[in-house]
Amino acid sequence: MIWTIFLLFQAVLLYFILTHRSRSKSDPPLDKGVIPWLGHALEFGKDAAKFLTRMKQKHGDIFTVRVAGRYVTVLLDPHSFDTVINDSDSLDFSRYAQVLMERIFNLQLPHQQPAKEKAMMREQFHGMNLSALNSTISRNLQAMLNAKMPQNQKDWKEEGLFDFSYSLLFKAGYLTLFGGEQNNNSTDPSHVYDEYKKFDGLLTKLARGMLTPEEKRTAKSVRQRLWELLAPAGRTEGSGSSPWLQFYRGMLQEAGADEEMQRRAVLMQLWATQGNVGPAAFWLLGFLLTNPESLTAVRMEMETSDKHVDTPVFDSALEETLRLTAAPFITREVVQEKTLHMADGQEYVLRKGDRVCLFPFSSPQMDPEIHHEPQKYKYDRFLNANGSVKRDFYKAGRQLKYYTMPWGAGANGCVGKQFAINTIRQFVYMVLTNYDLELCDPLAPMPEVNASRYGFGMLQPEQDLLFRYKPRKNNLD
């Protein structure tokens, strides 16, 4: 009995030695939380925006918190972001990305070449290749909408706006990038979407390692099913997949990834390319339907201007939507000690082995000093009085370089940004010009967000927003 107590005491002492940390004068403010090892992990995972807002009020624009045994320094001063974004020597992007790849997709890629992959994506998602992708997804979107509601139908159809937007954009995007035109050689996009939605519902728990035993079994079977459905995508030129996916699979093969790992990597790309566009379109249409003035302004612009060239009102409405609903973390591993020089002249040391995290949703996007009444949707927030694009936003009396950051920044910014914007623009244009639509309950508010999804790209709603639609008379095709 005494020996058992002694061993237990030794274990507790060793744990304390290994996990004990105190703040030195060169460190950011340290908040370890009251729970040993876990620290703030539960609160962080439940609602990161609420937690980080509380920490900012307590500590200021930079602080270090303990999260499940790791120390994470959070930087919320957008004037100081470049010192993190532009440092690829002391701060590493790929290590944490690899952790998430393994947790979410059960994926380990040998000899990964992120720079080569980025260069290939830039080539495939710009210029003439981008034009080809825009044309293909336009055809697929039009076909999907026509199948959902033929133009000769006269009755209203009721549906949830989130499922309507997500399903249509996912299926059209899948056909464009992964499955080719809808034909006998393509996996039915509806089957892929149904399985993907089950996977997407577990994604944040997969990333945090918080699945219940039953959820683990579900995740395993859903991933297996998706790997099977995606097996043909990009394997050969005759598969009907986009050139981008064919090049990507070729790069994986050259890097030594076997067939199984290639399938897992294709699922990762399916999430990366299709996981945000549908939710973004939902929020945009939802804000337009719940703000009639906004809907009128966007519709008027679409009916009087070239939707592909000059759409400042739409662009502002979309940017405002993303300001309110795009909430990714920008995370780096500290691979060597770094002195962080803040814009206000303060200096802090980032310790090797820690993580550093930017959360632009909290600041700049929801910072009342930068954006007046940040909780409100203002479709013209990014327009000047003369209708030109507004880019002058300020914090602490200085103009900001980063006043909203839905696409990330620097070398790890979203390469497919323009394709995503074009896709959302085409989808919204088709819906607004071809259909009358209205809320089933004219007084319905926008749904609350699912707070567990902070940090993983576009937010999703806690519940759907019911609307109804039917073909417009004298619609613009």
N, C-alpha and C positions, 0 to 999 in steps of 0.2 A: 504494500500500500504506500509506504514512504517512498519507495523507488518510483512508483507511478506518478506520485505528486511531484517528485523531483524532475522527472522527464517532462511532465506537463509544464512545469515552471521554466525549464530550459527552452522548451519550444516557444512559449510566450515571450521569453526574453529575446530569443533569436528573431522572432517576428518583429518585435519592437525595434530592435537594432536595424533590421533590414528595411523597415518601412518608416521609421522615424525621420522626420524632416522638419527643420526649423528655417525660418526666413533669415537670410543675411541682408545687409543694408543695400546690396546691389540687386536683389531679387525683386520682382513684382510683388504686390500684396498677395499673401498666401492664405487660402481658405480651405482647410482640409475636411471640413464637415465633422459631424459628431460620431459617425459610424466608422469603426476601424476598417481599413482597406477599401470598403465600398465608397466612403466619402460621400460625394454628392451624386453618385451614379443614378440612383432611383429618381431623384428630382430632375436631373439632367435629361434622362430618357423619357420621362413623363411629359414634360413641356419645357423644352430647351429655351424657348423665347422668354417665357415667364421667369425661369431660373436665372438666365443671363441678365435680364433686366434688373432683377433683384441684386445680383452681384455687382452690376454697374453702379447702381444707386449706393451700394455699400462701399465699393472700392475705387470706382472711377473707370477710366477707359482701358486699363490693363490690370489683370489679376491672374493668379494661378490657382486652380482648383484640383482637388484629388478626385479621380473618377475611376473606380474599380482598380485601384492599385497604381494607376498611371497619374502623372501630373501634367495637366493641360493648361498652358498659358493662353488666355483669351485676349485678343486685341480688338478693341472696338472704336479706335480712332481712325477714320478713313484717311486723314492726312498722313498717317504713318503706315498705311498698308504696303506701300511700295518696298519698304525695307524688308518685308516678308516675301512679297510676290516675286521680287527680282533677285532674290538670293537662292541660287541653286547649289552653292558650295556648302553652306552650313545647314541648310534646310532641304529636306528631301521629300518629294511628293510621292514617289513610287512605293515606298515601304508601307505606308498606311493603305494605299490603294491595293497592294497585294494582300494585306490582311483582310480587307473587305471582299476581295475577289474569292478568297478561300472560304470565308464564312458564308457569303451569300450564294455563290455559284459553284462551290466545291471545286474551284479552278486554281491550278498551279501551272503557270506558263514558263517553260524553260527558255532561257536566253531571250527574255523580252527586250524589244528594241523600241522604246516609246518614241524616240525622235524620228525614227524611220516610219513608224506607224502614223505619227502626226503629219509628216510630209506627204505620205500617201493620201491621207484624208483631205488635206488641203487641196491636193490636185483633183480629187474626186468630187469635192463639194464646192468647187468654184468654177468660174468661167463657163465654157461650153458644157462641161459635165453637169454643172448645176442647172443650166437651162434644160438639159435633157431630163433631169430628175424632176424639175418643176412641171414639165409637160406630162410626164408619166403619172405623177401623183394627182395632177388635175383631172386626167382621164379617169383614174381610179376613184377619186372622190365623187365625180359626177355620176359614175356608174353606181356607186354605193347609194347615193342619195336617190337616184331614179328608182333603184330596186326597193328602197325603203318606202318611198311614196311617189308613185307615178304622177306625172303632171295633170292627168285627167281626173284625179281623185278630188272630190269636192268637200269631203267631211274632215272635221278636225281630228287629229290624232294626238293622244296624250302620252307623255313619256317623261322619264327623268332626264334632265338636261345633262347631268354628268355622264350617265351611261350612254346617252345619245352621242355626245361629243367624243368621249373616250373610245367607244367601240368603232365609230366610223373612221376616226383618224388613225386608230391603231391598225385596223384592217387595211385601209388604203396605204398606210406607211409600210405595213408588212408586205403587201403585194409589190410595192415599188422597190423596196430594198432587198427583200428576202425571197419573194415567191414569184415575181414576174407578173404578167397579166393573168387575170383569173381564168384558168383553163384547166383541162384535165390533168396537166402535169404539175399543178400547184396544190399544195396542202390547203385544205379549206381554211381560210383565215378566221372563220367563226370558231373552229375547233381550237386553233392556236390562241385566240383571244380568251376563250372560256378557261383554258388551262392557265394562261398567263395571269388572269385576274386573281386566281387562287394563289399563285406564286406572289403576286404584287401585294396581296393582303398580309403576307407573312414577312415581307422584305425587311422591315425595320427590326423585327424581332430576330431575324436571321443575322442581321448586321451586329446586333448587340449581344447575340448568344443567349437570348432569353426565351427560347421556345419551350413549351411544355412537351412532355413525351408524345402526346397525341399530335401536336403541331409538328414535331420532328418527323413523325411518320408521314404526315400529309405533305410536308415540304419535300421529303425524299421521293415520294411517288409522283408529285407534280413536276419536279425537276426532271425525273426520268422520262416522263411523258413528253415534256417539252423538248428534251434532247432528241427523242425519237422523231418528233414532228419536224424539228429543224435539221435533221440529218442531211437531207438532200441540198439544203440551201447553200449556194455558192460553190458547190463541189466541182461543177463543170460549166462550160459556157452554155450548154443546152439546158441548164437548170432553170433559166429564166430569171435568175437573181441579178441584181445590179452589178456592174463592173467593180464597184467598190468592194462588195462582199467577196467576189471572186479573188480580187487582189489580196484582201485580208486573209482569206483562207490559204492562199499561196504563201503569204508571209509566215503564217503559223506553221505550215508544213516545212518551210525552209529552216525555221527555228527549232525544229525537232518535235513539235507537238503531234501526238498521235491522233487518230480519228476521234477517240472519245474526248480528249481535251479540246479538239477543234469544235465539237458540238457544244461543249460547255462555254467556250469562248463566244460562239454565235449567240447563245442565250444571253450572255452578258451584253453583247452589242444590241440585241433586241430590246433589252431594258434601257440601254443608254440612248437609243434612237427613238423609242416609242413611249417611254415612261413619263415624259413631261409635256409633250405637245397636246395630247388630248385634255389633260387637266387644265392646261393654260387656256385652251379654247373654251372650256366650260366656264372658267372664272370670267373670261372676257364677255361671253354672251350673257352670263348671269348678271354681271355688273351693268351691261347695257339694258337688259330687261327690267332691272330694278331701278334704273336711272333713265327715265324716258327722254330727258333732254340729251343725254349722251347717245342714245339709240337714234334719235332724230338727226343729230349732227353727223354721225358715222354713215347713216343711210344716205343722207344728202350728198356727202362727199363721194360715196360709191356710185351714185347715179349721175354725177356731174364731172367726174375726173377719171383719168386713166388709173385703174386700180393697181397697175404694175409699176407705175413711175412715181406719182406724186400723191401721197396719202398722209399728209401731216396729222390730220385729225385721228385717223385710224392708228397711226404710229404712236401718238400720244396716249390714246385710249389703251393700247396694248402695253405700252411701257408703264402706265399707271397700274394696270392689272398685275404685271410682273413685280412691280414695287411692293404690292400688297400680298403677293402669294408665292413668290420665288424665294426659297429659304434654304439654300445649300450651305454647308460648312466648307470652308477652304482650309484644309489641314495639311500640316507639314511635320515631319519628324526632325528633331534637332539632332543632327549627326555629329556636330562639333560645337563646342560652346560659342555662343554668339552674343555680342553686345548690341542690343536693340536701341537705336537712336530714335526717340520719339520726336514728333514735329514741334512739341512745346519745349524741347531742349532737355527733357529728362532722359536718362539712360538706364537700361535694365539688362541684366544678364539672363540669357536663356540657357538653361543647363542641358548638357548632352544627355540624351535619353528621354527627354520630355517631348511633348507635342506642343505645337503652337497652332492656334485656330482663329480664323477670322469668321465672323458671322454677320455678313452685310445686312441681313434682314433687320437686326436690331439697330445697327448703325452702318451705313447712312439711311437705309430705306425707311425705317420707322422712327427716326430721330426728329422730334418736333422742332429742334433748332434748324434743321435742314429743310424739312417739309412741313409746312404749316398744316395743322390738323391731320396728322399722318394716318389716323384710322379711317378718314373719309376717302371715298372714291371720287376723284376729280378728273374727268376724262381729258381736260385741257391743262392739266398741271404742267405738262411739258411743251406748252405752246406760249409764245409771247402774245401780247395784245394784237399785234399785226398778223398773227397766224404763222409766224416763223417758228422754227424749233428753238425751245428754251434749253440752254445748257449751263446757265450761270446759277449755281446753287452754292451756298456759303455755310461754313461752320467756323466759329470763333473769329469771324471777320475776314476769313480767307476763302477764296474760291476753291471749290472742290474739284479734283480730278475724278473721283469716284462718288457720284451722288445716287447711283443705283447700280447694282451688280448682279443681275439675274443670270448672266452668262459666264460668271467667273472673270478672270483677268490674267494677263501675262501669258506665259508659255502654256499654261494649262487652261486657258479660256476655251469656250466651246467652239470647235472648228465648224460644226454644222449649224451655227447660229442663223445664217442667212436662209438656209433651206428650211429651218424650223419656222422662221418668221414668214417666209413665203407660203409655207403650208397652212399656217394659221390664217393668213390673209385670204388665201384662196377659199378655204373652208368657210370662213365668216362671210365672205362676199357671196358665195353660192347660197348659203342659208338665208341671208338677209334679202337678197334680190330675187330668190325663187320662191320664198315661203313667207306667209304671214305667220308670226309667232307671238305668243303672249303667255304670261304666267297663268296657271290655273287659278291661283289665288292672287288677285292683283296687289294685295297688301303683303305678300310673302316677303320676308327679309332674306338676305343671303345667308346660307347655312354657316354654322361655325366650322372652323377648320379642325381636322384631326391633328391634335397637338403632338402626337407621337411621331409625326412625319417631318418635324423640323429637322433640318440638316441633310435631307435626302432629296433635294431638288424642289420641284413644284409640290406645294401642299395639296391635300385632297380634302373634300368636305366630310363632315360627320354624317350627313344625310343628303339625299338628292334634292334637287329643286324641280318641282313638277311644272311642266309647261305644255302647251299644245301648239300644233302647227298644221298648216295646209298650204297647198300651192297658191301663189299670188296670181291675181288676174293681171294680164299684160306684164308678166315678169320679164326681167332682162336676162337672156341666155348668153 
